Amino acid sequence: MALSSSSSSLFLLFVLVLLAGTYSSSSAHQLSENFYAKKCPQVFSAVKSVVKSAVAKEQRIGASILRLFFHDCFVDGCDGSLLLDDTPTFKGEKTAAANNNSVRGFEVIDAIKTKVEALCPGVVSCADILAIASRDSVVLLGGPFWDVKLGRRDSRTANFTAANTGVIPPPTSNLSSLISNFKSHGLSVKDLVALSGSHTIGQARCTSFRGHIYNDTDIDPSFAKLRQKNCPRQSGTGDSNLAPLDLQTPTHFENNYYKNLINKKGLLHSDQELFNGGSTDSLVQTYSKNNKAFTSDFVTGMIKMGDILPLTGSKGEIRKNCRRMN
């Protein structure tokens, strides 16, 4: 049956829409586990060797690298913007409130970049190096392995304002703000609780938990007193004193973090909010009893977080030095 001109036009439009849907994909869908298979197959062994050496010297650095990835991805996506140093004409994200005198591990990323550049010059982005190093940090501290999706490029900008205004959830966050914050990044409530389990490793500064141990009621009194010994009530005194985020095993990746929450021994206010009579209590209980469920959901969350607004194709660049633009 012959089509009228108007029907032909509609049919053509329909075909074009279908084709557009077929060939268009988000940047995240352009990431691939095999991205460097031909261009730089040695990248994984290079990253692992440097991270392994760094963790052997200081186990805490594994948690620090994982935190770098989180703080990078939550500000305009996983684009390596956090790695950029300030210059007289450029303001990066390192001095924002969530990062200043807090994020660390940049020298490890630098060492990895130097090694990778010697093997494959101008091929592997700093954003991808950070993603791989985060995975390796988790594995080296006893956590799960996963295949990292790659193909990110490095940002030529940074966003101090966003990093400074709550895009990275502060340790004073309540549950509703945590849920909405993660949702704004395409992450579910389950992702929130599972990714918070990264606090099974690492340490926090007194400034991050002072309010919780002195002012909150959802905390075990003996635990509060223990933490108060090294974190004076007065602001400006002992601000940088450290305490483990996981009371029992701060250098081993497992589900003790959730057991602590059930016992009201979460170090941060935002940690304890996950088990405080709210909608996430059941997930905390599940993870406290089932380490396999925790690590499985953690891996899912890490892969989803790594998909946040990556630069791909011709966007951004491949930095030669992670601290500055080419």
KELUM-119672 format. One record per residue: residue in one letter; x, y, z of N, C-alpha, C, O in turn. Coordinates in steps of 0.02 Angstrom, whole numbers, plus 32768, in hexadecimal, padded with zeros to 4 digits. Layout:
N
AXYZXYZXYZXYZ...
REM end
This chain:
326
M802B7FC58000800080008000802D803E8000805B80438028A801E806D7FD2804680AA7FCD803780D780097FFF80DC8020L806D80F88021806581288058805A816D803D80788180800AS80308195805E802881DB804C80678200805F809081E68085S806E823D804680AB8263805580AF827180A080E6827080BCS8076827E80C08077828C81078088824D812E80AD824F815FS806E82138117807E81D4813780C781C3812E80E881AA815CS80E181D180F2812881C480E5815481ED8113818681D5812ES8141822C811D8167825981498167823F8190819A823F81B2L812C822981A78126820F81EB814F81CF81F3817081C48226F814C81A581BF8172816681C181BD817381C481E2815281E9L81D481A4819B821B81B6819A823081D181DE826781C181F6L820681FA81FC82158216823E821B81DE8271824881DF829CF81EE81AE826D81EE8176829B822F814E8295824D813A82C8V8245814382578283811E824B82BF8144826682EC81278285L82BF8186825C82F681AF827482FA81AE82C1833181AB82DDV82C081B082E182BF81AD832A82DA816B8342830081688373L82C78134832082E080F38333832C80EF832B834F80D48355L8344810A82F2838C810982E783B18132831B83E6811E8332A8395816B832C83B58196835F83BA817183A183EC817683C4G8384814D83B28384812783F083B780EF83EE83D480DC8422T83C280D483B283F1809C83AC843980B383B28461809183D1Y844880ED8395848E8101839384A2813183CB84DE813C83D6S8472814E83ED8484817B8424848C81548464846581268471S84BE8165848B84C7814584CB84E7817784FB850981A584E5S84DD816E853A84FB819B856B8546818F856C855E815C8555S856A81BF858985B281B7858F85C4817985B685F5815785A7A859B816A85E985A98130861385A880EF85EA85CE80C185F7H857B80ED85B8857680B1858F85B280AA856085BC80748542Q85D980DF8558861480DB852E865180C08554868580B18537L864980BA8596867F809C85BD8680805185B2864D803285A5S86BC803485B686C47FED85A886FB7FCF85D5872E7FEF85E1E86EF7F9285EC87227F70861387607F6185EA87967F578606N87597F5E85A887917F4D857C87AE7F89855787D07F818525F87A17FC4857187B48002854E87FE8005853D8811801D8508Y88297FED856A88727FF1855F88917FAE854988CE7FA78549A88677F7F8537887F7F3C852688B67F3D84F188E67F1784F4K88AE7F6884BF88DF7F6D8489890E7FA9849389497FA78481K88F27FE084AF8918801E84B3894A801F84ED897E804084E9C89397FFB852489667FFB855E89557FC1858C893C7FCC85C3P89617F848576894F7F49859D89747F4485E0895E7F20860DQ89AC7F6885E789D37F64862589B97F92865C89D37F928693V89847FB9864C896E7FEB867C895B7FCD86BF896A7FEA86F3F893A7F9386C089227F7686FF895C7F61872C895B7F6D8768S898D7F40870F89C77F2B873889EE7F6787518A097F668788A89F27F9B87298A167FD8873D89F37FFA87788A14800C87A9V89B280018773898C802187A989917FF787E9899F8011881FK89877FB787E289867F8B881D89C97F8B884289CB7F8B887FS8A007F8C881C8A427F8A883C8A4E7FC888678A697FC3889EV8A398002884E8A43804088758A15804188B18A2A805488E8V89D6802F88A889A6802F88E089BC7FFC891589B8800A8951K89D27FC288FF89E87F8E892D8A227FA789588A247F9B8995S8A517FC9893A8A8A7FE5895E8A74801A898F8A8C801D89C8A8A468045897A8A2E807B89A58A07806089E18A1080788A19V89DD802E89D689B580108A0C89E37FEA8A3C89D67FE88A78A8A187FCB8A228A487FA88A4D8A6A7FD88A7D8A787FC78AB6K8A7780158A668A9680488A908A6580668AC28A7880758AFBE8A27806F8AAC89F3808D8AD789AF80748AC1899580898A8DQ899280488AE9895280298AD4891A805D8ACD88EC80538AA5R891D80928AF288E980C68AF088E380E58AAA88AE80FD8A97I891A80E48A84891981058A4388E780E48A1488CE810589E6G88D880A48A1E88A5808489F4886280A589FB883F80B189C9A884E80B48A39880F80D78A458811811D8A2887DF81368A0FS884B813D8A2C885281818A138849818489C7882981B289ADI8864815389A4885C8150895B88138144894887F98162891AL87F38116896C87AB8109896087838149896B875581578944R8794816F899E877181AE89AC877D81E28975875082088964L87B981E3895A87C8821089228798820488E8877E823388CAF878D81C488D9876081B388A1871981CB88AF86F981E88883F870181C088EB86BE81D688FF86B8822288FA8687823C88DEH86E88246891586E5828F891586EE82AC88CE86D682E288BFD8710828888A38717829D885D86D58293883986BC82C18817C86B88257883F867B82478819863F8271882C861582808802F863A8285886B860082AA8882860082F3886C85CE83168873V8638830B8852863C8350883A8643834F87EE867A834787D4D860C835787CB860B83598782862483198761863A831B8727G862082E18784863082A187668678828B877086A282B08789C8685824C875C86C7822D876686F78244872F8700822186FDD8714827E8738873B829E8703878082B4871887A282D786F2G879682A0875487D982B2876A87E082FB877E881883128788S87A98320878387AD8367879387CA837387D987EC83A687E4L87BE8346880787D8834E884C8824834D884E88428367887DL8843832E881C888C8326881D88B08366880988ED836B8813L888D839787ED88AD83D487D588C28402880E889B8410883BD8900841A880B8919844A883C89018490882B88F384A087F1D88FC84BA885D88EF85018852892B852188308964850C883AT891E855588098953857E87ED893E85C787F7890785D3880FP896985F787E88956863D87EF8917865087C788F5868087D8T8909862A879288CF863B8767889986058768886986098741F88A185D387928871859B87928865858387D98894857887FFK8825857B87EB88138562882D87F3851D882687BE85168808G881484EC884287FC84A8883F87CD8496887887AF84C28896E87C8845688878799843E88BA87BB842988FB879A8419892CK87FD842988FC8821840E8935881884378975881C841C89ACT880B8478896E880484A289A987BB84AE89BD87AD84D589EAA878D848C899B8746848F89AF873E847089F4876884478A09A870984838A188700846D8A5D870384218A65872084098A96A86E683FD8A3686E383B48A3C872883938A30873183588A40N875783B98A148797839D8A0087D483BA8A24880683978A2DN87D083F78A38880A841C8A52882783FA8A90880483ED8AC1N886883ED8A8E888B83CC8AC5886B83888AD8887283718B10S884A836A8AA88825832D8AB6883282F78A81884982C08A92V882583058A42883482D48A0E888082CB8A0788A582FB8A0ER8895828E89F888DC828089F588E7824489C688B7822389B2G8925823889B5893682028988894982188942895481EF8915F894E825A8939895D827488F789A1825D88DD89AB825288A1E89D18255890C8A14824088F78A1481F988DC8A3E81E788B3V89E581CF88F389DF818B88D989C6818D889189DE81698866I899481B78885897A81BF884089B181DA881289B681C587D9D89D98209882C8A11822488058A4281EC87F28A5981E887B9A8A5281C288228A82818B88168A67815A87E28A8C814187B8I8A25814C87E78A07812087B68A09813F87718A1B811E8740K89F9817F876D89F881A2872C8A3D81A0870C8A43819486D0T8A7181AC87338AB681AB871A8AC6816786FD8AE4816286C7K8AB3813287208AC180EE87098A9A80DD86CA8AB580BE869CV8A5A80F086C98A3080E1868F8A46810986528A4680EF861AE8A598148865C8A71817186248AB0815486058AB9815985C8A8ADA8135862D8B17811786138B0780DB85E68B2B80CB85B8L8ACF80BA85F68ABA807F85CF8A91809285928A9B8078855BC8A6280C1859C8A3280D385678A27811E856989F581358585P8A538145854C8A4E818E854F8A0D81A9853189FA819884FAG89EC81D4855789B181F7853E897481CC8531894981DF8509V896F819285518939816385438907815D857C88CA81608571V891F815685B988F4814885F388E68188861A891481AB862DS88A781958626889381D28649889F81CC869488A1819486AFC88A6820486B588AC820686FE886B81EF871E886B81CF8753A883381FF86FE87F181E9871887ED819D871987D381818749D8805817C86E58805813386E4883781168715882980E38735I88708136871C88A2811E874D8884811F8793888E80F087BAL885F815387A3883F815987E5880B812287EE880581068825A87E6811287BA87B380DE87BD87D3809987CA87BB807287F3I8809808B87A6882B804A87AF884C804687F3884980138816A886D807D8807888F807F8848885F807588828870805788B5S8822808E887B87EF808688AF87DD803C88B687D8802288EDR87D2801B887D87C37FD4887F87FC7FAC889F87F07F8288CAD88397FBC888A88737F9788A4887C7FA388EF88917F768913S886C7FDF890688717FEF894D88417FC3897688547FA889AAV88047FBD895D87D27F93897E87E97F4A898187E57F2A89B5V88017F31894988177EEB894588517EDE897488537EAB8997L88827F0B897488BE7F01899D88AE7F0389E888D47EE88A11L88757F2189FB88617F238A41882C7EEE8A50880A7EF18A84G88267EBD8A2487FB7E848A3287B67E868A15878D7E5B8A22G87A87EBA89EC87667EC289CF875E7EA0898C878C7E7D8976P87257EA9896C87167E86892D87397EA388F0874C7EDD88EFF87417E7988BF875D7E8D887D87237E9A884E86EF7E798852W872A7ECA882186FA7ED387EA871F7EED87AD87557F0B87B2D87017EE28773871D7EFC8735870A7F45872E86CE7F56872BV873B7F70872B87307FB8872787217FCE86E087477FBD86B2K86EB7FF286D686DC800F86958708804B86898711807586B5L87248050864C87578083863D874780A885FD871B809485D7G876B80DD85F18761810685B68752814E85C787418176859CR8759815F8608874E81A5861D878881D0860487C081B885FCR8778820F85F887AC824085E987AE8273862187818276864BD87E3829B862387EE82CA865A87D0830E864C87D383288615S87B2832A86808794836C867B87C983A286738801839D868DR87B783D6864F87E28411864A87C88449867787DE84828673T8799843786A2877E846886D287768445871587818409871CA8765846E8747875484548789871A847E87A3870C84B38787N86FA846887D986C0848C87F286C68495883E86A9846E8864F86EB84C8885286F484D7889886B284E588BB86A684CE88F3T8687850A889A8647851D88B8861D84E088C9860384DB8901A861684B2889A85EF847588A7860E844C88DF85EB8434890CA8651844588DD8673841E8910866D843D89558674841C8988N865F847E8956865D84A48994861784AD89B0860E84CB89E5T85E58494898C85A084A489A08574846689A7853984688996G8590843089C1856783F789D3855A83C3899F8535839389ACV857783CA896385708395893185908355894B8577831E893FI85C8835D896F85E58325899485C4832789D985CF835789FEP859D82F489EB857682F88A2985A382FE8A6785D082D58A70P859883308A9185C183398ACD85B083058B02857B82E68B00P85DD82FB8B3385D282C98B67859982DB8B97858682B38BC2T857F83178B918546832D8BBA8503831F8B9984CF83308BB5S850382FF8B5E84C682F48B38849582C78B5D84A882988B7FN845482D78B54842082A98B6E840C82798B368423827F8AFEL83E282498B4783D382138B1883B0822D8AD983C182198AA2S838082598AE1835B82728AA7838982978A77838182918A3AS83B782BF8A9283E582E38A66841782B48A44842A82BF8A0BL842B82808A678457824E8A488434822B8A0E8451822289D8I83F582178A1A83CF81F489E683C6822189A983CF820A8970S83B3826089B483A7828E897B83E9829E895883EA82A6891BN841F82A4897E846182B2895F8475827989318489828588F8F8471823B8949848482028920845581FB88E4846A81E988ADK8415820888EF83E4820488B983F58236888283ED82278847S840D82718894841F82A38863845A828D8837846582A98801H847F825C884F84B78240882884A581FE880784D081DB87EEG846481EE8807844E81B187E78459817288118459813B87F7L8462817B885284708143887F8435813788AD8417816688C7S842480F888B883EA80E488DE83F880E48929843180EE893EV83C480D7895183CC80D1899983FA809589A88424809989D5K83F2805F8983841D8025898C84668037897D8493802289A1D8471805E894884B58075893884D1809F8971850B80978983L84A880CB898C84BD80F589C484D780CB89FE850E80D68A17V84AF809A8A1384C280728A4E84FE80468A3E852B803E8A68A84FF80288A0385377FFD89F08578802489E985AC800E8A01L8575805E89C885B2808689BE85CA80A48A00860680B08A08S859C80B18A2E85B080CA8A7085DB80978A94860280A88AC1G85D580588A8085FE80238A9C8648802B8A8E867180078AAAS8659805A8A6286A0806A8A5886C080838A9886FD80838AA0H869580998AC786AE80B08B0886C180758B3586CF807F8B70T86C3803A8B1A86DF80018B3E872C80068B3F874D7FE18B64I874880338B17878F80418B17879B808C8B1F876F80B48B0FG87D5809E8B3787E880E48B3A87DC81058B7E87C380E58BADQ87ED81448B8187E7816B8BBD87C781AF8BAE87C581C48B74A87AF81D08BE1879082128BDA87AF82428C0D87C7822D8C41R87AE82818BFB87C882B48C28879582C88C5C875882C38C51C87AD82DF8C94878382F58CCC874E83278CB5871583248CCDT875F83548C88872F83858C7086F283658C4F86BC83838C4ES86FB83298C3586C483078C13869382E58C42865982DC8C30F86AA82D28C7D867E82AD8CAA867482CD8CEF865282B18D19R869183088CFA868B832A8D3B864283348D4F862F83248D88G8619834D8D2285D3835A8D3185AE831A8D458583831C8D70H85BF82E38D24859C82A38D3185AD82888D77858082718D9AI85EC828C8D8A85FF826D8DCA85EE82988E0685EE82808E3FY85E182D98DFB85D083058E33858683188E36856B83258E6CN8566831B8DFD852283388DFB84EA83068DEC84B183138DFED84FA82CF8DCA84C582A18DB584B3826F8DEB84DC825E8E16T847682578DE8845F82248E18845F81DE8DFA845B81AD8E1FD846381D98DB8846381978D9784A9817B8D9484C281698D5EI84CA81778DCE850F815F8DD18519813B8E14850181518E48D853D81048E11854D80DF8E4E8578810B8E7C85AB81248E67P856381158EBB858781428EE885D181308EF285FC815D8EF4S85E080F08EF9862680DC8F03864F80EA8EC5868A80FC8EC9F863080E18E8A865380EF8E4B8660813A8E458695814F8E2FA862F81638E57863781AB8E55867081C18E82869981EB8E6EK867381A58EBE86A981B78EED86ED81A28ED2871F81C68ED9L86F081688EB2872F81518E94874881818E60878381928E5FR871B81988E35872F81C68DFF873D820D8E1A876682318DFEQ871D821F8E50872882628E6E876F82698E89878982A18E8EK878F82328E9B87D282348EB7880482538E87883582728E9CN87F7824B8E46882682648E138808829B8DE8882382AE8DB4C87CD82B38DFE87AC82E88DD8878B83188E088751830F8E1AP87AF834C8E1D8795837C8E4E8756839F8E34874C83A78DF8R872B83B38E6286EC83D38E5086F884168E2D86D384298E00Q872B84398E428737847D8E288751847B8DE18784845C8DD2S872F849D8DB4874484A38D6F878884C58D6B879584F58D8FG87B284AC8D3F87F484C98D38882984A48D60886484B18D5AT881284768D8A883F844E8DB3883C84058D9C880883E58DA2G887383EC8D84887583A68D6D884A83988D308835835F8D26D883E83CB8D08881283C28CCE8828838A8C9F87FE83688C82S886983818C98888283508C688891830C8C8888AB82DF8C67N888283058CC8888B82C48CE8885E82908CC78825829F8CB5L887982548CBE885682218C97883681EB8CC2884D81DC8CFAA880181CE8CA887E181938CC687CB81658C8E87B8817D8C58P87CC81238C9A87B880F48C65876D80F78C59874580FA8C88L875A80F58C1A871380F48C0886F280B28C1C86B680B08C2CD871A807D8C1C8703803B8C32872B802A8C71876880228C6EL870980258CA88728801B8CE987567FDE8CEC878B7FE08D0AQ87407FA68CCC87657F688CD2879D7F5F8C9F87D67F508CB1T878C7F688C5F87BC7F568C2A87C17F8E8BF687A77F868BBEP87E17FC68C0687E27FFF8BD9880F7FF68B9B881080218B6FT88337FBE8B98885D7FB18B5D88487F728B39886E7F578B10H880C7F598B4987F37F1D8B2787AC7F298B0F87817F408B34F87A17F1A8ACF87617F298AAF87307EEF8ABA87367EBB8A9BE86FE7EFA8AE686C87ECA8AF2868E7EEF8B12868B7F2C8B0FN865F7ECB8B2F861F7EE98B43861B7EFE8B8C85E47F098BA5N86537F038BB086517F198BF686337F5F8BFD86167F6F8C31Y863A7F888BCA861E7FCB8BCB85D37FC98BDD85BB7FF18C05Y85AF7F9B8BBF85677F968BCA85577F7A8C1085277F8F8C30K85817F4D8C2885787F338C6C85817F6C8C9E855F7F6F8CD1N85B17F988C9085BC7FD28CBC857E80008CBD856B80198CF2L8560800A8C84852580368C8184EC80198CAC84CA803F8CCFI84E27FD88CA984AD7FB98CD184BC7FC18D1C848D7FC58D44N84FC7FC48D2E85107FCE8D74851980188D85853480298DBAK850280448D598506808C8D62854E80A38D6B855E80CE8D95K857A80868D4385C080988D4485D880B18D00861180A58CEDG85AC80D48CDC85C180F58C9F85E781348CB185D2815A8CDCL862081408C90864A81798CA3862D81BB8C8D863081EC8CB2L861181BD8C5185F581FC8C3685A981FF8C42858881CB8C44H8590823B8C48854882448C4D852582258C1084F282038C17S854282318BD5852482178B97852681CC8B9484F981AD8B77D855881AC8BB3855B81648BB7852081498BE084FA811E8BC9Q851881648C1C84E5814A8C4A849F81578C31847081358C44E849781898C06845681988BE8843B815D8BC083FE81568BB7L846881338BA8845280F88B80842F80C48BAC840B80998B93F843B80C78BED8419809A8C1B840280C28C58842280C48C8CN83C980E28C4F83B0810E8C83836381128C80834681478C89G834480D78C7282FC80D58C6F82DE80EA8C2D82A280F78C29G830880EE8BF982F181068BB882EA80CE8B8482ED80938B95S82E280E38B4682D380B48B0F830E80888AFC830580578AD8T834A80998B13838580718AFF8399803E8B3583C980198B2BD8376803C8B6C8387800D8BA2838B7FC58B8A83B97FA18B9CS835B7FB18B6183587F6B8B4B83947F588B2083AE7F208B24L83AB7F878AF683E77F7A8ACD84257F728AF9844E7F478AEDV842B7F9D8B2B84637F988B5984627F548B7C84967F358B84Q84277F3F8B9184217EFD8BB284357EC58B8284587E968B96T841F7ECA8B4484317E968B12847C7E928B0984997E5C8B0AY849C7ECC8AFF84E47ECD8AF2850C7EB88B3085427E9B8B2AS84F27EC68B6B85157EB38BA885177E678BB085457E4C8BCFK84E67E458B9484E27DFC8B9984FE7DD88B5C85107D9D8B60N85037DFB8B2485137DDB8AE585497E038AC085397E308A99N85887DF28ACB85BF7E168AAB85BD7E0F8A5F85D07E3D8A3BK85A67DD58A4785A27DCA89FF85707DFA89DE857D7E1489A8A85377E0589FF85057E3489E585227E7A89E485187EA089B4F85467E8C8A1985667ECE8A1C85977ED889E285937F0989BET85C77EA989DB85FA7EB389A885DD7EB2896285F57ED58936S85A97E8A895685897E88891585687ECB890585707EE588CED85447EE7893585227F27892A85547F61892985497F938907F858B7F5A894D85C07F8C894B85DE7F90890585E77FC788EAV85EC7F5788E786077F5588A385D77F75887285EB7F9E8848T85977F64887885647F83884D85647FCF885485617FF38823G85687FE688928569802E889F85A78050888485A380878869M85E1802F888A861F804D8870861D80538824863480858808I86028020880385FD802487BA85CE805B87A585DB80808775K8595806187C88565809787B9858480DB87C6857B810A879FM85A880E187FD85C88122880D85FB813387D88602816E87C5G8620810287BF8651810E878B8633812387498656813B871CD85F18119874285CD812D870685B4817587088595818C86D8I85C08199873E85A581DD874585C9820C87158604821B871EL85A6822386E485BB825886B586048253869E8628828586A3P861B821B868686608218866E8668823F862D863A82438604L86A3825B862486B4827A85E386CF824485B686FC821F85C9T86B3823E857A86C9820A854C86D18228850686C1826284FBG86E981FF84D886F0821584938724824C848C875F8241849CS870F82858474873D82BD846A873982F184A1875A8325849EK871082E484D387098314850B8746830F8539876582DA853FG875783478559878E8347858887D08338856687DA8348852BE87FE8319858B884083098571885E82CF8598884182B885C9I889782B8858288BE828785A988F982AE85C7892982BC85A4R88F482BF8606892982E78625896B82C18629896C82858635K89A182E5861E89E482C8862689F882C9866F8A1D829D8687N89DF82FB869389EA830286DB89A6830B86FB8981833986E9C899582E1872B895282E3874789428324876C890883348776R897683488780896C838587A7895F83C3877C894B83F78796R896B83BE873C896083FA8712894983E686CC895583AF86B4M8927841586AD8910840A8668894A840D8638897D842C8646N894383EC8600897883EB85CE8986843185B389B1843A8588
REM end
